[in-house]
Amino acid sequence: MGWEKTIPDWKIVVVSDMRLGTIPVKILQHNIQTINSLNPDIALMLGNQFVVDWRDLGKTRCADALDKIQASKVKGVDTMLKY
């Protein structure tokens, strides 16, 4: 019998507690470069990501930086914010 493989063979990057709005954009950009260097299929953002209201991210330039995350299955901050 055995366990059937039902989960796709995706490379998943998990990012937690970046506390956007409190870290310099240069650090966020470095973190995104690191994420992209792993060539993920999907990047999951868990925990306390936003210290500011997410609608204010444009004022902190974080939204522009987040939009540069390269994941082959799900792309961009707009996709993330839909959920």
Secondary structure as UniProt FT lines:
FT   STRAND          12..16
FT   TURN            21..22
FT   HELIX           25..37
FT   STRAND          42..46
FT   HELIX           54..56
FT   HELIX           57..60
FT   HELIX           62..66
FT   TURN            67..68
FT   HELIX           76..81
//
